[in-house]
Each structure stands twice: as structure tokens, then as C-alpha cells.
């Protein structure tokens, strides 16, 4: 196993078992480069809707959870970052990994790897100029919302609301999405939120692929974009960045 290799993917948005996004995610998890990594990061919005501890998720996506588990059993450090489409999953993951074998986080994780500092997250915190979204995300993460997700919200209602919200989001996004503008906004946001404290910043959320080498402050920002469109993933091998094809 390569002692340095990091592989990562975000924004796969698996909607139903064995759809195109599901198959893409499986290709990532099975990829030789991923199988021979030390760190594998799932950077949020891996699923288009997953919220709460519902057993139906483990049953419907058992093949995906098993592939992740196989990486863990090989000794690979696996991270799963909650996004804005997959959230409040602690109890669900506890059903599968009782000893927290998969590192599940709603917030950034900082890792020191071979003398460099890596900042890993879903990346929505970098959307600093979108005040309405930040208020929405803060609301979703409150204790009352966590309680509702874990104890009150039924699976069928989550699916209904999630499908409706997803359709509205895609309809709205198709009208206003400007990749160059979004790329510039996220570069500025990363600079604001991380302040040059980290050598590498890995994230998603923007759906815009980017490899940005900032000189002042000095850091490298990496985003794989919308996985189903790009059909690539992030690989960092001894601090060298590439985007292998899927």
C-alpha cells in the first residue's frame, strides 16, 4: 500500500440503488488507486438524500456500505463528510461501524501527512457570500433538527420532501449556474475561511472542478466538481495532484 496516497470524491448524488451515480461511486470504491490508498475521503453529498438512522438506507445501499467496509478492513483510513444532502448519519453509521471505524464528520478534519497540512471537508463553509444558505445549513445542524431527524421524521416523508427539494434545486440551478463565477467565488471563500493555514484544501459542494494554486496566501485548493459530469476523482500522491478517470 502506498503510504502517502489520498483519494477523494464528492457530489456523486446517488439517488436510487444502481443508478448511474451509484455505479460511478462503485467504480471509485473498486478502483485500484483507491484500493491502494492510505486515506480515502468521501467529501459529502455522496447520496442525494440520506438523513437519520433508517435501516432502509443500509438495506438499499448495502453494496456501497460493504465496499466502504472492505476499504476499512484493508487498513485504509476512510472519511465520510456529511454534506447538505446526507446529514445526521451518526446513528446510521453506528449500526454498521460500532467502533467508528469510518470517520464521520459534519465539519472539517485537519490531517498532517508527510510534513504537509491537509484540510478536508464537504466545502460548503467556503460559500461565505451565500448568507441564506449558511443560515439554512446552521439550522439543519441544530440539536432540535438532529432530534427530529433521528426520532420523528419517517423514512417515506424524508424521501418525498427530498425528491421535491432536489427537483426544485436542479430547476433553479440550471437557470443561474455560471461555472466561472462559482469557481471564483469558492476560491475567494477558501481564502477567507482557511486564511492560508493549510497546504492543501480538499472540498466539494460547488459542483465546479478546480485545481487552484494560490500564491498569497500559499495553498492548493482541489475540488473534483460534480462527479457524474466529470467522471474523475482526486488523487494526491506524495503531494502531487491528479484527476484519474472513472
PASEDO-162923 format. One record per residue (C-alpha): x, y, z. Coordinates in Angstrom, 1 decimal. Layout:
N
+--------+--------+--------+
:     px :     py :     pz :
+--------+--------+--------+
:      X :      Y :      Z :
...
+--------+--------+--------+
//
This chain:
246
+--------+--------+--------+
:     px :     py :     pz :
+--------+--------+--------+
:    0.0 :    0.0 :    0.0 :
:    1.3 :    3.5 :   -0.9 :
:    1.9 :    5.2 :    2.5 :
:    1.0 :    8.7 :    1.2 :
:   -1.8 :    8.4 :   -1.4 :
:   -5.0 :   10.2 :   -0.8 :
:   -8.0 :    9.6 :   -3.0 :
:  -11.3 :   11.5 :   -2.7 :
:  -14.6 :   12.1 :   -4.4 :
:  -17.6 :   14.4 :   -3.7 :
:  -21.0 :   15.3 :   -5.0 :
:  -21.9 :   11.9 :   -6.5 :
:  -25.6 :   12.4 :   -5.6 :
:  -26.7 :    8.8 :   -5.7 :
:  -30.5 :    9.0 :   -6.0 :
:  -31.6 :    5.3 :   -6.3 :
:  -29.8 :    2.0 :   -5.9 :
:  -27.8 :    1.0 :   -9.0 :
:  -28.5 :    4.3 :  -10.9 :
:  -25.6 :    5.9 :  -12.9 :
:  -24.3 :    7.7 :   -9.9 :
:  -24.4 :    4.5 :   -7.8 :
:  -22.4 :    2.7 :  -10.5 :
:  -19.9 :    5.6 :  -10.7 :
:  -19.4 :    5.5 :   -6.9 :
:  -18.8 :    1.8 :   -7.0 :
:  -16.2 :    2.2 :   -9.7 :
:  -14.4 :    4.7 :   -7.5 :
:  -14.5 :    2.4 :   -4.4 :
:  -13.3 :   -0.5 :   -6.5 :
:  -10.6 :    1.5 :   -8.4 :
:   -7.0 :    0.1 :   -8.0 :
:   -5.7 :    3.5 :   -7.0 :
:   -8.4 :    3.8 :   -4.3 :
:   -7.8 :    0.3 :   -3.1 :
:   -4.1 :    1.1 :   -2.7 :
:   -4.6 :    4.5 :   -0.8 :
:   -3.9 :    5.2 :    2.8 :
:   -6.6 :    7.8 :    3.0 :
:  -10.0 :    7.7 :    1.2 :
:  -12.3 :   10.7 :    1.6 :
:  -15.9 :   10.8 :    0.7 :
:  -16.4 :   14.6 :    0.7 :
:  -20.2 :   14.9 :    1.1 :
:  -23.3 :   14.8 :   -1.0 :
:  -22.4 :   11.2 :   -1.8 :
:  -26.1 :   10.5 :   -1.6 :
:  -28.8 :   12.8 :   -3.0 :
:  -30.8 :   12.1 :    0.1 :
:  -29.8 :   10.3 :    3.3 :
:  -30.9 :   11.6 :    6.7 :
:  -31.3 :    9.9 :   10.0 :
:  -30.8 :    6.3 :   11.2 :
:  -33.3 :    4.5 :    8.9 :
:  -32.4 :    0.9 :    8.3 :
:  -33.7 :    1.2 :    4.7 :
:  -30.6 :    3.1 :    3.8 :
:  -28.3 :    0.2 :    4.9 :
:  -30.6 :   -2.3 :    3.1 :
:  -31.0 :   -0.3 :   -0.2 :
:  -27.3 :    0.6 :   -0.4 :
:  -25.8 :   -2.5 :    1.3 :
:  -23.4 :   -3.0 :   -1.7 :
:  -21.9 :    0.5 :   -1.2 :
:  -21.6 :    0.2 :    2.6 :
:  -19.9 :   -3.2 :    2.1 :
:  -17.4 :   -1.7 :   -0.4 :
:  -16.6 :    1.0 :    2.1 :
:  -16.2 :   -1.6 :    4.8 :
:  -13.8 :   -3.6 :    2.7 :
:  -11.5 :   -0.5 :    2.5 :
:  -11.6 :   -0.2 :    6.3 :
:  -10.7 :   -3.8 :    6.7 :
:   -7.7 :   -3.3 :    4.4 :
:   -6.4 :   -0.7 :    7.0 :
:   -7.3 :    2.3 :    4.9 :
:   -8.4 :    5.4 :    6.8 :
:  -11.9 :    6.3 :    5.4 :
:  -13.6 :    9.6 :    6.0 :
:  -17.3 :   10.3 :    5.3 :
:  -18.1 :   14.0 :    5.4 :
:  -21.8 :   14.9 :    5.7 :
:  -22.9 :   17.4 :    3.1 :
:  -26.2 :   19.2 :    2.7 :
:  -27.9 :   16.1 :    1.1 :
:  -26.6 :   13.5 :    3.5 :
:  -26.7 :   14.6 :    7.1 :
:  -27.4 :   13.4 :   10.7 :
:  -25.9 :    9.9 :    9.9 :
:  -24.2 :    9.2 :   13.2 :
:  -26.8 :    6.6 :   14.4 :
:  -27.0 :    5.0 :   11.0 :
:  -23.2 :    4.6 :   10.8 :
:  -23.1 :    3.2 :   14.3 :
:  -25.4 :    0.4 :   13.1 :
:  -22.7 :   -0.6 :   10.6 :
:  -19.5 :    0.5 :   12.3 :
:  -19.9 :    0.2 :   16.1 :
:  -16.4 :    1.3 :   16.8 :
:  -16.4 :    4.3 :   14.5 :
:  -14.2 :    2.6 :   12.0 :
:  -15.3 :    5.1 :    9.4 :
:  -14.5 :    8.7 :   10.4 :
:  -17.9 :   10.5 :   10.1 :
:  -17.8 :   14.3 :   10.4 :
:  -20.1 :   17.3 :    9.8 :
:  -17.1 :   19.6 :    9.9 :
:  -13.6 :   19.9 :    8.6 :
:  -10.9 :   17.4 :    9.6 :
:   -7.3 :   18.5 :    9.6 :
:   -4.6 :   15.9 :    8.9 :
:   -0.8 :   16.2 :    9.0 :
:    0.6 :   14.0 :    6.2 :
:    4.3 :   13.8 :    5.3 :
:    5.0 :   17.3 :    6.5 :
:    2.0 :   18.9 :    4.9 :
:   -1.3 :   20.1 :    6.4 :
:   -4.5 :   18.8 :    4.7 :
:   -7.9 :   20.4 :    5.3 :
:  -10.8 :   18.0 :    4.3 :
:  -14.5 :   18.9 :    4.3 :
:  -17.6 :   19.0 :    2.2 :
:  -16.7 :   22.6 :    1.3 :
:  -20.0 :   24.4 :    1.8 :
:  -18.4 :   26.5 :    4.5 :
:  -16.4 :   28.2 :    1.8 :
:  -19.6 :   29.6 :    0.2 :
:  -19.3 :   32.6 :    2.6 :
:  -21.2 :   35.1 :    0.4 :
:  -24.4 :   33.0 :    0.4 :
:  -25.9 :   34.1 :    3.6 :
:  -29.3 :   32.4 :    3.1 :
:  -27.5 :   29.1 :    2.6 :
:  -25.3 :   29.5 :    5.6 :
:  -28.4 :   30.2 :    7.8 :
:  -30.2 :   27.1 :    6.3 :
:  -27.1 :   24.9 :    7.0 :
:  -26.8 :   26.2 :   10.6 :
:  -30.5 :   25.5 :   11.1 :
:  -30.2 :   21.9 :    9.8 :
:  -27.3 :   21.2 :   12.2 :
:  -29.1 :   22.4 :   15.4 :
:  -29.9 :   20.0 :   18.1 :
:  -33.7 :   20.2 :   17.6 :
:  -33.3 :   19.3 :   13.9 :
:  -31.0 :   16.5 :   14.8 :
:  -33.6 :   15.2 :   17.2 :
:  -36.3 :   15.4 :   14.6 :
:  -34.1 :   13.5 :   12.0 :
:  -33.2 :   10.8 :   14.5 :
:  -36.5 :   10.3 :   16.3 :
:  -39.5 :   11.8 :   14.5 :
:  -39.2 :   12.1 :   10.7 :
:  -40.4 :    9.0 :    8.9 :
:  -38.5 :    7.5 :    6.0 :
:  -41.3 :    8.0 :    3.5 :
:  -41.7 :   11.7 :    4.3 :
:  -38.0 :   12.3 :    4.1 :
:  -38.0 :   10.7 :    0.6 :
:  -41.0 :   12.8 :   -0.5 :
:  -39.6 :   16.1 :    0.7 :
:  -36.1 :   15.3 :   -0.5 :
:  -37.2 :   14.4 :   -4.0 :
:  -39.3 :   17.6 :   -4.2 :
:  -36.4 :   19.8 :   -2.9 :
:  -34.0 :   18.1 :   -5.3 :
:  -36.2 :   18.8 :   -8.3 :
:  -36.6 :   22.4 :   -7.3 :
:  -32.9 :   22.9 :   -6.7 :
:  -31.9 :   21.4 :  -10.1 :
:  -34.6 :   23.5 :  -11.9 :
:  -33.3 :   26.7 :  -10.2 :
:  -29.7 :   25.8 :  -10.7 :
:  -30.0 :   25.1 :  -14.4 :
:  -31.1 :   28.7 :  -14.9 :
:  -28.5 :   30.6 :  -12.9 :
:  -25.4 :   28.4 :  -12.8 :
:  -22.3 :   30.1 :  -14.1 :
:  -19.2 :   27.9 :  -13.6 :
:  -16.6 :   30.7 :  -13.9 :
:  -18.5 :   32.8 :  -11.4 :
:  -18.9 :   29.9 :   -8.9 :
:  -15.2 :   28.9 :   -9.3 :
:  -14.1 :   32.5 :   -8.5 :
:  -16.5 :   32.7 :   -5.5 :
:  -15.2 :   29.5 :   -4.0 :
:  -11.6 :   30.4 :   -4.5 :
:  -12.2 :   33.6 :   -2.6 :
:  -14.2 :   31.8 :    0.0 :
:  -11.5 :   29.2 :    0.7 :
:   -9.0 :   32.1 :    1.1 :
:  -11.3 :   33.7 :    3.6 :
:  -12.1 :   30.6 :    5.6 :
:   -8.7 :   28.9 :    5.7 :
:   -6.5 :   32.0 :    5.7 :
:   -3.6 :   30.2 :    4.2 :
:   -3.1 :   28.0 :    7.3 :
:   -3.2 :   24.7 :    5.3 :
:   -1.1 :   23.4 :    2.4 :
:   -4.0 :   21.5 :    0.7 :
:   -7.7 :   22.2 :    0.9 :
:  -10.0 :   19.5 :   -0.4 :
:  -13.7 :   20.0 :   -0.8 :
:  -16.8 :   19.8 :   -3.0 :
:  -20.2 :   21.3 :   -2.9 :
:  -19.7 :   23.9 :   -5.7 :
:  -20.1 :   21.3 :   -8.5 :
:  -17.2 :   23.1 :  -10.3 :
:  -14.0 :   21.2 :  -10.8 :
:  -10.9 :   23.2 :   -9.8 :
:   -7.2 :   22.9 :   -9.1 :
:   -6.2 :   26.3 :   -7.7 :
:   -2.6 :   27.1 :   -6.7 :
:   -2.8 :   30.3 :   -4.6 :
:    0.4 :   32.2 :   -4.1 :
:   -0.7 :   34.7 :   -1.5 :
:   -1.6 :   33.2 :    0.9 :
:    0.0 :   30.0 :   -0.3 :
:   -2.2 :   26.9 :   -0.6 :
:   -3.6 :   24.4 :   -3.1 :
:   -7.4 :   24.1 :   -3.4 :
:   -8.8 :   20.9 :   -5.0 :
:  -12.4 :   20.2 :   -6.0 :
:  -13.5 :   17.3 :   -8.2 :
:  -16.8 :   19.0 :   -9.2 :
:  -20.0 :   17.1 :   -9.9 :
:  -18.8 :   13.6 :  -10.1 :
:  -21.3 :   12.3 :  -12.6 :
:  -20.4 :   15.0 :  -15.1 :
:  -16.6 :   14.9 :  -14.6 :
:  -16.2 :   11.2 :  -14.2 :
:  -13.0 :   11.7 :  -12.3 :
:  -11.7 :   11.7 :   -8.7 :
:   -9.0 :   13.4 :   -6.8 :
:   -5.7 :   11.6 :   -6.2 :
:   -2.8 :   13.1 :   -4.3 :
:    0.4 :   11.0 :   -4.3 :
:    3.3 :   12.4 :   -2.3 :
:    1.6 :   15.9 :   -2.6 :
:    1.2 :   15.6 :   -6.4 :
:   -2.4 :   16.2 :   -7.5 :
:   -4.1 :   14.5 :  -10.4 :
:   -7.7 :   13.6 :  -11.5 :
:   -7.8 :    9.9 :  -12.6 :
:  -10.7 :    9.0 :  -14.9 :
:  -13.6 :    6.8 :  -13.8 :
+--------+--------+--------+
//
